[in-house]
Amino acid sequence: MPTSLVDILQWRATNEPDRLAYRFLSDGEDNEELLSYSELDKRSRSIGALLQSSVKAGDRVLLLFQPGLDFIAAYFGCLYAKVLAVPTYPPHPARLEIGLPLIRRISTDADAAAVLLDSSLYHAIINQNSARADFAKLKLLVTDNKEFCIGSEGWEQPDVHSNDLAFLQYSSGSTTTPKGVMITHKNLMHNLGLIKNCFGVSKEDHGVIWLPPYHDMGLIGGMLQPIYSGASFTLLPHLMFLQRPLRWLQAISRFKATISGGPNFAYHLCIKRIRPEQREQLDLSHWRVAFNGAEPIYHQTLDQFADYFASCGFRKEAFAPCYGLAESTLFVVGGVKNGTPLTNNFLIDGIRQHLVIDSSGENAGTQTMVSCGHVNPEQKIHIVNTETHEPCLTGEIGEIWINGNSVANGYWNKPAETEFIFNAKLSTNNEQKFLRTGDL
């Protein structure tokens, strides 16, 4: 059995070398770049060899790439070299000063040894004194310049174990100190398996993803799931989607995508910004899994989107509400397949008292909530009273606690926060440790 994505990608490169792994639409529409399994394996080996000649196994390496195939190759290059990738939102070469403060904080927290980047960003950094000073202690490794590349033949197969750390997933850190979630290969493989099983992902599927790869939903759900499951995915930059939401649905229509999704706001944006005459050009009949997560899910959005795009073949049964967080790698629970999303009305006064009280109808005194799906038997989830640490009784609202192989190892170099968040124990059971999600 494979223990890591390195094993899986190498198997696919050997047995399905010419099969499409990713298509990247750089302009969100027509500019196509294609990447097969064998090409990705070769690029990953080359970057892995560069890393092996520059840093030590276990070192942290920042990834400073715009969304695209270069980011994917760099990420897998880190896995191939057994170094910890740190996906980080890159600064624009012409506006370095905007993105550098966050990069500086993440780099310091991770004690990074090197940076993988492209030549345009490299030259922008070395030609600006203040930026050059920020990166003075880091090795700048350029992946698209022949002077830096040493070829895939210089790569040596690493000894990867399931409990080894695979990468660090950082929070945005815009208002607080960034925290790097330590994700192991076991975490990744388990979580990708949960996603595959919940959504029924197979080689026959094609996905369309615009979510950025710097956060868990875009990285794991959009970029790594296709390698795990064997599906092909079409990617487009998130800025291209935000500028013109129609591009997302056009890609789904053009490539007959079966899987795609995003946060609730993405569906709402399509309703607001796609005109009726544009809608007539879309075919969404192949879209069987429309996942919705990462922020509160509103039933009005689901209803309005399903109604607005029904003429394009979209079915409300495709909606798959889900819930997750980086501390549990990504996915925790997902929607029931082949059914419309479940909703219920609850009394607002009851919610304020942390009680679940059903209401027969929707009115000013009620709140309609959408179910995020069911618990997979491979994980344990308890709803817990935050004061007593006892499991809540039926009808009580409490904090979501999770136990399972998707739960990460903790926060990088933050033992106190790791102990509080990742090692919580029920008052009724001192043996098992749980992840406190902070979510009710």
C-alpha positions as CSV (number, residue, x, y, z in Angstrom):
1,M,0.0,0.0,0.0
2,P,1.3,3.5,-0.8
3,T,2.4,5.5,2.3
4,S,2.6,8.9,0.5
5,L,1.7,10.9,-2.6
6,V,5.2,10.3,-3.7
7,D,4.4,6.6,-4.1
8,I,1.1,7.3,-5.9
9,L,2.6,9.8,-8.4
10,Q,5.4,7.5,-9.2
11,W,3.0,4.7,-9.8
12,R,0.8,6.8,-12.1
13,A,3.9,8.1,-14.0
14,T,5.0,4.5,-14.6
15,N,1.6,3.0,-15.4
16,E,-0.4,6.0,-16.9
17,P,2.4,8.3,-18.1
18,D,0.5,10.2,-20.7
19,R,-2.8,10.6,-18.8
20,L,-3.7,14.2,-18.1
21,A,-3.2,15.2,-14.5
22,Y,-3.8,19.0,-14.7
23,R,-5.0,21.5,-17.2
24,F,-4.2,25.2,-16.2
25,L,-6.1,28.1,-17.8
26,S,-3.8,31.0,-17.1
27,D,-6.3,33.6,-18.3
28,G,-9.3,31.7,-16.9
29,E,-10.5,30.9,-20.4
30,D,-8.4,29.9,-23.5
31,N,-4.7,29.8,-22.5
32,E,-4.1,26.2,-21.8
33,E,-1.1,24.5,-20.2
34,L,-1.3,20.7,-19.8
35,L,0.6,18.4,-17.4
36,S,0.7,14.6,-17.6
37,Y,1.7,12.3,-14.8
38,S,5.1,11.5,-16.4
39,E,5.8,15.2,-16.9
40,L,4.9,16.1,-13.4
41,D,7.1,13.2,-12.1
42,K,10.0,14.4,-14.1
43,R,9.6,18.1,-13.0
44,S,9.2,17.0,-9.4
45,R,12.4,14.9,-9.6
46,S,14.3,17.8,-11.0
47,I,13.1,20.2,-8.3
48,G,13.7,17.4,-5.7
49,A,17.3,17.1,-6.9
50,L,17.8,20.9,-6.6
51,L,16.5,20.8,-3.1
52,Q,18.5,17.8,-2.1
53,S,21.7,19.6,-3.2
54,S,20.7,22.8,-1.4
55,V,19.0,22.0,2.0
56,K,18.6,19.1,4.4
57,A,15.7,16.7,4.7
58,G,13.2,18.2,7.1
59,D,14.1,21.8,6.3
60,R,11.2,24.2,5.7
61,V,11.0,25.7,2.2
62,L,8.7,28.6,1.2
63,L,6.7,28.2,-2.1
64,L,6.3,31.6,-3.7
65,F,4.4,31.0,-6.9
66,Q,1.3,32.3,-8.5
67,P,-1.4,29.6,-8.9
68,G,-0.4,27.2,-11.7
69,L,1.6,24.2,-12.7
70,D,4.9,25.7,-11.4
71,F,3.4,25.7,-7.9
72,I,2.3,22.1,-8.3
73,A,5.7,20.9,-9.5
74,A,7.4,22.8,-6.6
75,Y,5.1,21.3,-4.0
76,F,5.7,17.7,-5.3
77,G,9.4,18.5,-5.6
78,C,9.4,19.2,-1.8
79,L,7.7,15.9,-1.2
80,Y,10.3,14.2,-3.4
81,A,13.1,15.8,-1.4
82,K,11.5,15.1,2.0
83,V,11.5,18.8,2.9
84,L,8.5,20.6,4.3
85,A,6.8,22.8,1.8
86,V,5.3,26.0,3.2
87,P,2.7,27.3,0.7
88,T,2.7,31.1,0.9
89,Y,0.9,33.7,-1.0
90,P,3.5,35.3,-3.3
91,P,4.1,39.0,-3.6
92,H,3.7,40.6,-7.1
93,P,7.2,41.3,-8.5
94,A,6.1,45.0,-9.1
95,R,4.6,45.4,-5.6
96,L,6.9,43.4,-3.3
97,E,6.3,45.7,-0.3
98,I,2.7,44.6,0.0
99,G,3.3,40.9,0.5
100,L,6.6,40.9,2.3
101,P,5.4,41.4,5.9
102,L,3.4,38.2,6.0
103,I,6.1,36.3,4.2
104,R,8.6,37.6,6.8
105,R,6.4,36.4,9.7
106,I,5.8,33.0,8.2
107,S,9.5,32.5,7.3
108,T,10.6,33.5,10.8
109,D,8.0,31.2,12.5
110,A,8.9,28.2,10.3
111,D,12.6,28.9,10.5
112,A,12.7,28.5,6.7
113,A,16.0,27.5,5.0
114,A,15.1,28.3,1.4
115,V,12.6,29.7,-1.1
116,L,11.4,28.1,-4.3
117,L,10.3,30.8,-6.8
118,D,10.3,31.7,-10.5
119,S,12.9,33.9,-12.2
120,S,10.7,37.1,-12.4
121,L,10.2,37.2,-8.6
122,Y,13.8,36.2,-8.1
123,H,15.1,39.2,-10.1
124,A,12.6,41.6,-8.4
125,I,13.9,40.5,-5.0
126,I,17.7,40.8,-5.8
127,N,17.2,44.2,-7.4
128,Q,15.5,45.8,-4.4
129,N,17.6,46.5,-1.4
130,S,14.9,46.1,1.3
131,A,13.5,42.9,-0.3
132,R,17.0,41.5,-0.7
133,A,17.6,42.0,3.0
134,D,14.4,40.2,3.9
135,F,15.7,37.1,2.1
136,A,19.3,37.4,3.0
137,K,19.3,34.3,5.2
138,L,17.3,32.2,2.8
139,K,18.5,30.3,-0.3
140,L,16.7,31.5,-3.3
141,L,16.1,28.5,-5.6
142,V,14.7,29.3,-9.1
143,T,12.8,26.5,-10.8
144,D,12.5,28.0,-14.3
145,N,16.1,28.8,-14.9
146,K,18.6,26.3,-16.3
147,E,21.4,27.8,-14.2
148,F,19.7,26.4,-11.1
149,C,18.3,23.1,-12.4
150,I,20.5,20.1,-12.1
151,G,18.2,17.6,-13.9
152,S,16.0,14.8,-12.6
153,E,18.9,12.3,-12.9
154,G,20.5,13.9,-9.8
155,W,17.5,13.0,-7.6
156,E,17.7,10.3,-5.0
157,Q,14.6,8.4,-3.7
158,P,13.9,9.5,-0.2
159,D,12.8,7.2,2.6
160,V,9.4,8.5,3.4
161,H,7.3,7.1,6.3
162,S,3.7,7.7,7.0
163,N,4.4,9.6,10.3
164,D,6.9,11.9,8.7
165,L,5.8,15.5,8.3
166,A,4.7,16.3,4.7
167,F,4.2,20.1,4.8
168,L,3.2,23.0,7.0
169,Q,-0.2,24.6,6.4
170,Y,-0.2,28.2,7.7
171,S,-3.1,30.3,8.7
172,S,-3.4,33.8,7.1
173,G,-1.8,35.4,10.1
174,S,-3.2,38.8,9.0
175,T,-4.2,39.8,12.5
176,T,-2.3,37.3,14.7
177,T,0.9,35.4,14.7
178,P,0.8,32.8,11.9
179,K,0.4,29.2,13.0
180,G,1.8,26.3,11.0
181,V,-0.3,23.2,11.1
182,M,2.0,20.1,11.0
183,I,0.5,17.7,8.4
184,T,1.9,14.2,8.1
185,H,1.8,11.9,5.2
186,K,-0.6,9.7,7.2
187,N,-2.9,12.8,7.7
188,L,-2.8,13.5,3.9
189,M,-3.5,10.0,2.8
190,H,-6.3,9.5,5.3
191,N,-8.0,12.8,4.5
192,L,-7.7,12.4,0.7
193,G,-9.3,9.0,1.2
194,L,-12.2,10.5,3.2
195,I,-12.8,13.0,0.4
196,K,-12.6,10.4,-2.3
197,N,-15.1,8.1,-0.5
198,C,-17.5,10.9,0.5
199,F,-17.8,12.4,-3.0
200,G,-17.2,9.1,-4.9
201,V,-14.2,10.5,-6.9
202,S,-12.9,8.2,-9.6
203,K,-10.7,8.2,-12.7
204,E,-13.9,8.9,-14.7
205,D,-14.3,12.3,-13.0
206,H,-13.1,15.7,-14.1
207,G,-12.9,18.6,-11.7
208,V,-12.7,22.4,-12.1
209,I,-11.0,24.3,-9.3
210,W,-10.3,28.0,-8.9
211,L,-9.5,27.9,-5.2
212,P,-6.0,29.2,-4.4
213,P,-3.4,26.6,-3.5
214,Y,-2.2,28.5,-0.4
215,H,-5.0,27.3,1.8
216,D,-6.2,23.8,2.6
217,M,-9.4,23.7,0.5
218,G,-7.6,24.7,-2.7
219,L,-4.4,22.7,-2.0
220,I,-5.8,19.4,-0.7
221,G,-9.3,19.3,-2.2
222,G,-8.3,20.9,-5.5
223,M,-4.6,20.1,-6.2
224,L,-3.8,16.8,-4.4
225,Q,-7.1,14.9,-4.7
226,P,-6.7,14.4,-8.5
227,I,-3.3,12.6,-8.0
228,Y,-4.8,10.5,-5.2
229,S,-7.9,9.5,-7.1
230,G,-6.6,9.5,-10.6
231,A,-9.1,12.1,-11.8
232,S,-8.1,15.0,-14.1
233,F,-8.6,18.5,-13.0
234,T,-8.7,21.9,-14.8
235,L,-7.4,24.8,-12.7
236,L,-7.9,28.5,-13.1
237,P,-6.5,31.4,-11.1
238,H,-8.8,32.6,-8.3
239,L,-8.3,36.2,-9.5
240,M,-9.7,35.3,-12.9
241,F,-12.8,33.8,-11.2
242,L,-13.3,36.9,-9.0
243,Q,-13.0,39.2,-11.9
244,R,-15.5,37.3,-14.0
245,P,-17.3,34.5,-12.2
246,L,-18.7,33.3,-15.5
247,R,-15.3,31.8,-16.3
248,W,-15.8,29.2,-13.6
249,L,-19.1,27.9,-14.9
250,Q,-17.8,28.2,-18.5
251,A,-14.9,25.8,-17.7
252,I,-17.4,23.4,-16.0
253,S,-19.5,23.5,-19.1
254,R,-16.7,23.3,-21.6
255,F,-14.9,20.3,-20.0
256,K,-18.1,18.5,-18.8
257,A,-16.8,18.7,-15.2
258,T,-18.4,16.4,-12.7
259,I,-16.8,17.9,-9.5
260,S,-16.3,21.5,-8.5
261,G,-17.1,23.9,-5.7
262,G,-16.1,26.6,-3.3
263,P,-17.3,28.7,-0.4
264,N,-20.9,29.9,-0.2
265,F,-19.9,33.4,-1.6
266,A,-18.8,31.8,-4.9
267,Y,-22.3,30.6,-5.7
268,H,-23.8,33.9,-4.6
269,L,-21.4,35.8,-6.8
270,C,-22.5,33.7,-9.8
271,I,-26.1,34.6,-9.2
272,K,-25.3,38.3,-9.0
273,R,-22.8,38.6,-11.8
274,I,-23.9,36.1,-14.5
275,R,-26.6,37.5,-16.8
276,P,-29.5,35.5,-18.2
277,E,-28.2,35.6,-21.8
278,Q,-24.8,34.3,-20.6
279,R,-26.5,31.6,-18.7
280,E,-28.0,30.2,-21.9
281,Q,-24.6,29.2,-23.1
282,L,-23.9,26.9,-20.2
283,D,-24.3,23.2,-19.8
284,L,-24.0,22.2,-16.2
285,S,-25.8,18.8,-16.6
286,H,-22.6,16.8,-15.9
287,W,-21.9,18.5,-12.5
288,R,-22.7,15.8,-10.0
289,V,-20.8,17.2,-6.9
290,A,-21.0,20.9,-6.1
291,F,-19.2,21.1,-2.8
292,N,-19.8,24.1,-0.5
293,G,-17.7,24.7,2.5
294,A,-15.1,26.9,4.3
295,E,-17.6,29.4,5.5
296,P,-21.3,29.5,6.7
297,I,-23.7,27.9,4.2
298,Y,-26.9,29.7,3.5
299,H,-30.0,27.8,2.3
300,Q,-31.1,30.8,0.3
301,T,-28.0,30.7,-1.8
302,L,-28.4,27.0,-2.5
303,D,-32.1,27.5,-3.5
304,Q,-31.4,30.6,-5.6
305,F,-28.4,29.0,-7.4
306,A,-30.3,25.8,-8.2
307,D,-33.3,27.8,-9.5
308,Y,-31.2,30.2,-11.5
309,F,-29.2,27.6,-13.3
310,A,-31.8,24.9,-13.6
311,S,-32.2,25.7,-17.2
312,C,-28.5,24.9,-17.7
313,G,-29.1,21.4,-16.4
314,F,-27.9,22.0,-12.8
315,R,-29.6,19.8,-10.2
316,K,-30.0,20.8,-6.6
317,E,-29.1,17.2,-5.7
318,A,-25.5,18.0,-6.8
319,F,-25.0,20.3,-3.8
320,A,-22.6,18.7,-1.2
321,P,-22.3,20.9,1.9
322,C,-19.2,20.1,3.9
323,Y,-17.3,21.2,6.9
324,G,-13.6,21.1,7.7
325,L,-10.5,22.9,8.9
326,A,-6.7,22.9,8.4
327,E,-6.1,21.3,11.9
328,S,-7.9,18.2,10.6
329,T,-6.0,18.4,7.3
330,L,-9.1,19.6,5.5
331,F,-12.2,17.5,5.4
332,V,-14.3,16.5,8.4
333,V,-17.8,15.8,7.2
334,G,-19.6,16.1,3.9
335,G,-23.0,16.0,2.3
336,V,-25.1,12.9,1.6
337,K,-24.8,11.8,-2.0
338,N,-27.8,11.7,-4.3
339,G,-30.0,13.8,-2.1
340,T,-30.9,17.5,-1.7
341,P,-29.2,19.3,1.2
342,L,-31.0,18.9,4.5
343,T,-32.2,22.0,6.2
344,N,-34.1,22.7,9.4
345,N,-35.5,25.7,11.3
346,F,-34.5,26.4,14.9
347,L,-35.6,29.0,17.4
348,I,-33.1,31.8,17.7
349,D,-33.9,32.2,21.5
350,G,-32.9,28.6,21.9
351,I,-29.7,29.0,20.0
352,R,-28.8,31.9,22.3
353,Q,-29.1,29.6,25.3
354,H,-27.1,26.9,23.5
355,L,-30.2,24.8,23.0
356,V,-31.5,23.2,19.8
357,I,-35.3,23.8,19.5
358,D,-37.0,22.8,16.3
359,S,-39.5,25.2,14.7
360,S,-42.3,24.1,12.4
361,G,-41.8,27.0,10.1
362,E,-39.5,29.8,9.0
363,N,-40.2,33.2,10.5
364,A,-38.5,36.2,12.2
365,G,-37.8,34.1,15.4
366,T,-36.1,31.2,13.6
367,Q,-32.8,30.5,11.9
368,T,-32.6,28.0,9.0
369,M,-29.5,25.9,9.0
370,V,-28.0,23.6,6.4
371,S,-26.6,20.2,7.4
372,C,-22.9,19.6,6.5
373,G,-23.4,15.9,6.2
374,H,-22.7,12.8,8.3
375,V,-19.8,11.5,10.3
376,N,-17.5,9.0,8.7
377,P,-17.0,5.9,10.9
378,E,-13.2,6.3,10.5
379,Q,-13.4,9.4,12.7
380,K,-14.9,10.1,16.1
381,I,-16.8,13.4,16.7
382,H,-18.2,14.6,20.0
383,I,-20.2,17.8,20.7
384,V,-18.7,18.9,24.0
385,N,-19.6,21.3,26.8
386,T,-16.6,23.7,26.8
387,E,-16.9,24.3,30.6
388,T,-17.3,20.7,31.9
389,H,-15.7,18.9,28.9
390,E,-18.6,16.4,29.1
391,P,-20.3,15.3,25.9
392,C,-23.4,17.3,25.3
393,L,-26.9,15.8,25.7
394,T,-29.2,15.6,22.7
395,G,-30.5,19.1,22.0
396,E,-27.5,20.9,23.5
397,I,-25.1,23.1,21.5
398,G,-21.4,22.6,22.2
399,E,-17.9,22.6,20.6
400,I,-17.0,20.1,17.9
401,W,-14.2,17.8,19.0
402,I,-12.5,15.4,16.5
403,N,-10.4,12.3,16.9
404,G,-9.0,10.4,13.9
405,N,-6.1,10.0,11.5
406,S,-6.7,13.2,9.7
407,V,-6.1,15.3,12.9
408,A,-2.7,17.0,12.5
409,N,0.3,16.7,14.8
410,G,-0.1,20.2,16.2
411,Y,1.3,23.7,15.5
412,W,4.9,24.1,14.5
413,N,7.0,25.3,17.5
414,K,4.0,26.1,19.6
415,P,3.8,23.4,22.3
416,A,1.4,25.3,24.6
417,E,-1.2,26.0,21.9
418,T,-0.7,22.4,20.6
419,E,-1.4,21.0,24.0
420,F,-4.6,23.1,24.4
421,I,-6.0,22.6,20.9
422,F,-4.9,19.1,19.9
423,N,-4.7,17.2,23.2
424,A,-8.1,17.9,24.7
425,K,-9.7,15.2,26.8
426,L,-13.2,14.4,27.8
427,S,-13.9,14.4,31.5
428,T,-15.5,11.0,30.9
429,N,-12.4,9.5,29.1
430,N,-8.8,10.5,29.9
431,E,-7.3,8.1,27.3
432,Q,-8.3,9.6,23.9
433,K,-7.1,13.0,22.7
434,F,-9.3,15.3,20.7
435,L,-8.9,18.3,18.4
436,R,-10.8,21.3,19.7
437,T,-12.1,23.0,16.6
438,G,-13.3,26.2,18.3
439,D,-16.6,25.7,16.3
440,L,-20.0,25.2,17.8
